[in-house]
Amino acid sequence: MMQIDFNTIHGRALAQLVSSKFLKNQGLGEKYAAWIATKPTAKFTGFVPELVKNMGVDPNQNQVLTFNAQFNGLVETAKKGVEQSVKFITVIDTSDSMNSQSVGIDLANIYTAKSMGLFFAEMLDKGPFASSWYEFSDKAKMHKIKGTTPYEKWVDINQSRECCSTNFQAVVEHFCNIKKQNPSITEDQFPNGFLVLSDMEFNIAHLGYTNTEVLFAKFLAAGFSQEFCNNFKIVFWNLASKLMATLQEGSLRLMGMCKTSSICQDMMVLV
């Protein structure tokens, strides 16, 4: 039997290793399973969508265990490395057009978006909105992710899929209704940022006004303070575009998935 020290394998190579037939062909499947089961976290230097792509649609036990450890490693690294002054809640476009492929990765937009939604739900880990994410199409729904392991949570986030149009303002109105119907939830308990993952084929918000302008008008009408609105951050992440990131109307617009891009640095513009 071939001897391998799994501790020496690079994170991306490890994910590819368990997705191939190598372990089975070399009789190393049980040895690897015993090793990865002892690792609550494992190295990975890529993005969460890459983990999802490597895992595939019908993962074996070693793929699931590796996904769990590497996802936990990414979350642990992010929490240690970022002072999180902005608490983003992920807003995912689940309309039919999201079945198209993301720019920069061989993965459908909907799975790229939901993998990032899973990651940012882990970052939103305190208060009444902990582990929550939005989906929107005709309507908006807020979900709390269920499950113990990252893989269980990944299965859960894929249970729901709205369809048809792309009504971003439905999210805004749902968020405002929470404010109006729950006066006991203070502003500092609310997420103070939207991370919107979409192909950006939005419905018109209001003739002559942008989605961002209408959002802040509705926030003020719902009772959010001017200070809350001034500090609220919006990232529109167009998964279907190759254009560069831009900052406009107080919101950051990111484009596509690129392994060499400084996406986190781009987002820090708003933090």
C-alpha positions as CSV (number, residue, x, y, z in Angstrom):
1,M,0.0,0.0,0.0
2,M,1.3,3.5,-0.9
3,Q,2.3,5.6,2.1
4,I,1.1,9.2,2.2
5,D,1.2,11.9,4.9
6,F,-2.1,13.6,4.4
7,N,-0.9,16.5,6.6
8,T,1.5,17.6,3.9
9,I,-1.1,17.9,1.1
10,H,-2.1,21.4,0.0
11,G,-5.8,22.3,0.6
12,R,-6.9,22.5,-3.0
13,A,-5.1,19.3,-3.8
14,L,-6.7,17.6,-0.8
15,A,-10.2,18.5,-2.1
16,Q,-9.3,17.2,-5.6
17,L,-7.8,14.1,-4.1
18,V,-11.0,12.9,-2.4
19,S,-13.0,13.8,-5.5
20,S,-11.0,11.4,-7.7
21,K,-10.6,7.6,-7.6
22,F,-7.1,7.8,-6.3
23,L,-7.8,6.8,-2.7
24,K,-10.0,3.9,-3.7
25,N,-7.5,2.6,-6.3
26,Q,-4.6,2.8,-3.9
27,G,-6.6,1.2,-1.0
28,L,-6.3,4.4,1.1
29,G,-9.9,5.2,1.6
30,E,-10.2,3.9,5.2
31,K,-6.9,5.4,6.2
32,Y,-7.9,8.8,4.9
33,A,-11.3,8.6,6.6
34,A,-9.7,7.9,9.9
35,W,-7.3,10.8,9.4
36,I,-9.9,13.4,8.3
37,A,-12.3,12.4,11.0
38,T,-9.8,13.7,13.6
39,K,-9.6,17.1,11.9
40,P,-12.3,19.7,12.9
41,T,-10.7,22.0,10.4
42,A,-8.5,21.5,7.4
43,K,-6.6,23.9,5.1
44,F,-8.1,25.4,2.0
45,T,-7.0,28.6,0.3
46,G,-9.8,29.0,-2.2
47,F,-13.4,30.1,-2.2
48,V,-16.4,28.2,-0.8
49,P,-17.9,27.7,-4.3
50,E,-14.8,25.7,-5.2
51,L,-15.5,23.3,-2.3
52,V,-19.0,22.8,-3.5
53,K,-17.8,22.2,-7.1
54,N,-15.2,19.6,-5.9
55,M,-17.8,17.8,-3.8
56,G,-20.2,17.3,-6.6
57,V,-23.9,16.2,-6.4
58,D,-23.5,12.7,-4.8
59,P,-20.5,12.9,-2.5
60,N,-18.9,9.9,-0.8
61,Q,-18.1,9.9,2.9
62,N,-14.5,11.2,2.5
63,Q,-15.8,14.1,0.3
64,V,-18.3,15.0,3.0
65,L,-15.8,14.9,5.8
66,T,-13.3,16.9,3.8
67,F,-16.0,19.5,2.9
68,N,-16.9,19.8,6.6
69,A,-13.3,20.3,7.7
70,Q,-12.3,22.7,5.0
71,F,-15.4,24.8,5.3
72,N,-14.9,25.0,9.0
73,G,-11.3,26.1,8.3
74,L,-12.4,28.9,6.0
75,V,-14.9,30.2,8.6
76,E,-12.3,30.0,11.4
77,T,-9.8,31.9,9.3
78,A,-12.3,34.6,8.4
79,K,-13.4,35.1,11.9
80,K,-9.9,35.5,13.1
81,G,-8.7,37.7,10.3
82,V,-11.6,40.2,10.0
83,E,-13.0,42.8,12.5
84,Q,-16.6,42.5,11.4
85,S,-18.1,45.9,11.8
86,V,-20.6,45.1,9.0
87,K,-23.0,42.2,9.7
88,F,-24.0,41.1,6.2
89,I,-27.1,39.0,5.6
90,T,-27.0,37.2,2.3
91,V,-29.7,38.0,-0.2
92,I,-29.9,35.3,-2.9
93,D,-31.7,35.6,-6.3
94,T,-33.4,32.2,-6.8
95,S,-35.1,33.1,-10.1
96,D,-34.8,30.7,-13.1
97,S,-32.1,32.8,-14.8
98,M,-29.7,31.8,-11.9
99,N,-29.4,28.3,-13.5
100,S,-26.8,29.8,-15.9
101,Q,-23.0,29.3,-15.2
102,S,-21.1,31.7,-13.0
103,V,-18.2,33.6,-14.6
104,G,-14.9,32.2,-13.3
105,I,-16.1,28.8,-12.1
106,D,-17.8,25.9,-13.7
107,L,-20.8,26.1,-11.3
108,A,-24.3,27.3,-11.8
109,N,-25.0,30.8,-10.3
110,I,-27.6,29.4,-7.9
111,Y,-25.0,27.1,-6.3
112,T,-22.3,29.7,-6.3
113,A,-24.7,32.0,-4.5
114,K,-25.9,29.5,-2.0
115,S,-22.4,28.4,-1.1
116,M,-21.6,32.0,-0.3
117,G,-24.9,32.3,1.6
118,L,-23.8,29.3,3.7
119,F,-20.5,31.0,4.5
120,F,-21.9,34.4,5.4
121,A,-24.7,32.8,7.5
122,E,-21.9,31.3,9.6
123,M,-20.4,34.8,10.0
124,L,-23.8,36.1,11.1
125,D,-23.7,34.0,14.3
126,K,-25.3,36.2,17.0
127,G,-28.7,37.6,17.8
128,P,-32.2,37.1,16.3
129,F,-30.8,36.9,12.7
130,A,-28.1,34.3,13.4
131,S,-27.6,31.7,10.6
132,S,-30.2,33.5,8.4
133,W,-30.4,34.2,4.7
134,Y,-32.8,35.7,2.2
135,E,-34.1,34.3,-1.1
136,F,-36.1,36.4,-3.5
137,S,-37.8,36.0,-6.8
138,D,-41.5,37.1,-7.0
139,K,-41.5,37.1,-3.1
140,A,-38.9,37.2,-0.4
141,K,-38.4,34.6,2.3
142,M,-36.0,34.6,5.2
143,H,-34.6,31.2,6.3
144,K,-32.6,30.0,9.2
145,I,-30.1,27.3,8.2
146,K,-30.6,24.0,10.0
147,G,-28.0,21.3,10.6
148,T,-25.0,20.5,12.7
149,T,-22.3,20.0,10.1
150,P,-21.5,22.2,7.1
151,Y,-22.7,19.5,4.8
152,E,-26.0,19.1,6.6
153,K,-26.4,22.9,6.4
154,W,-25.5,22.8,2.7
155,V,-28.3,20.3,2.1
156,D,-30.7,22.5,4.0
157,I,-29.9,25.7,2.2
158,N,-30.8,23.8,-1.1
159,Q,-34.2,22.8,0.1
160,S,-35.9,26.0,-0.9
161,R,-36.1,27.6,-4.4
162,E,-38.5,30.5,-5.3
163,C,-39.0,31.0,-9.0
164,C,-40.1,33.4,-11.7
165,S,-39.2,37.1,-11.5
166,T,-36.4,39.1,-9.6
167,N,-38.2,41.4,-7.2
168,F,-35.4,42.8,-5.0
169,Q,-37.8,45.2,-3.3
170,A,-39.6,42.2,-1.8
171,V,-36.6,41.7,0.4
172,V,-36.5,45.4,1.4
173,E,-40.2,45.3,2.3
174,H,-39.8,42.0,4.3
175,F,-36.9,43.6,6.2
176,C,-38.9,46.7,7.0
177,N,-41.9,44.6,8.2
178,I,-39.6,42.9,10.7
179,K,-38.7,46.3,12.0
180,K,-42.3,47.5,12.2
181,Q,-43.7,44.3,13.7
182,N,-40.9,43.6,16.3
183,P,-40.2,46.8,18.2
184,S,-38.2,44.8,20.8
185,I,-35.5,44.1,18.3
186,T,-33.1,47.1,18.5
187,E,-31.3,48.5,15.5
188,D,-27.9,47.1,16.7
189,Q,-29.4,43.6,16.5
190,F,-30.3,44.0,12.8
191,P,-27.9,43.1,10.0
192,N,-26.4,46.3,8.8
193,G,-25.6,45.1,5.3
194,F,-27.0,43.2,2.4
195,L,-24.8,40.9,0.3
196,V,-26.9,40.5,-2.8
197,L,-25.9,37.5,-5.0
198,S,-27.6,37.6,-8.4
199,D,-27.2,37.9,-12.2
200,M,-28.7,41.4,-11.6
201,E,-31.7,41.1,-13.9
202,F,-33.9,43.0,-11.3
203,N,-37.4,44.2,-11.7
204,I,-37.8,47.9,-11.8
205,A,-37.9,49.3,-8.3
206,H,-39.7,52.6,-9.1
207,L,-39.7,54.6,-12.3
208,G,-36.9,57.1,-12.2
209,Y,-35.3,55.7,-9.0
210,T,-32.7,53.0,-8.4
211,N,-33.1,50.0,-6.1
212,T,-30.7,51.6,-3.6
213,E,-32.6,54.9,-3.5
214,V,-35.9,53.1,-3.0
215,L,-34.4,50.9,-0.3
216,F,-33.3,53.8,1.9
217,A,-36.6,55.6,1.5
218,K,-38.4,52.5,2.7
219,F,-36.0,52.0,5.6
220,L,-36.7,55.5,6.8
221,A,-40.5,55.1,6.4
222,A,-40.3,51.9,8.4
223,G,-38.7,53.6,11.4
224,F,-35.0,52.9,10.9
225,S,-32.9,55.9,12.0
226,Q,-30.9,58.1,9.7
227,E,-27.7,56.8,11.4
228,F,-28.7,53.2,10.6
229,C,-29.3,54.1,7.0
230,N,-26.0,56.0,6.7
231,N,-24.1,53.0,8.0
232,F,-26.0,50.3,6.1
233,K,-23.9,48.7,3.4
234,I,-25.0,47.0,0.2
235,V,-22.9,44.7,-2.0
236,F,-24.4,43.7,-5.4
237,W,-22.4,40.7,-6.6
238,N,-23.2,40.0,-10.3
239,L,-22.1,36.4,-10.7
240,A,-22.7,36.5,-14.5
241,S,-20.5,39.5,-15.3
242,K,-16.8,39.9,-16.2
243,L,-16.6,43.6,-15.5
244,M,-14.5,45.0,-12.7
245,A,-15.8,46.0,-9.2
246,T,-17.2,49.5,-8.9
247,L,-18.4,51.7,-6.1
248,Q,-21.5,53.7,-6.9
249,E,-24.6,55.1,-5.1
250,G,-23.1,54.0,-1.8
251,S,-23.0,50.4,-2.8
252,L,-20.2,48.1,-4.0
253,R,-20.8,46.1,-7.2
254,L,-18.7,42.9,-7.6
255,M,-18.5,40.8,-10.7
256,G,-18.0,37.1,-11.3
257,M,-15.8,34.6,-9.5
258,C,-12.0,34.9,-10.0
259,K,-9.4,33.0,-8.1
260,T,-7.0,35.8,-8.3
261,S,-9.4,38.6,-7.4
262,S,-9.3,40.5,-4.0
263,I,-13.0,40.1,-3.3
264,C,-12.7,40.4,0.4
265,Q,-10.5,43.5,0.0
266,D,-13.1,45.0,-2.4
267,M,-15.8,44.4,0.3
268,M,-13.7,46.0,2.9
269,V,-14.3,49.3,1.0
270,L,-17.7,49.4,2.7
271,V,-16.6,48.2,6.1
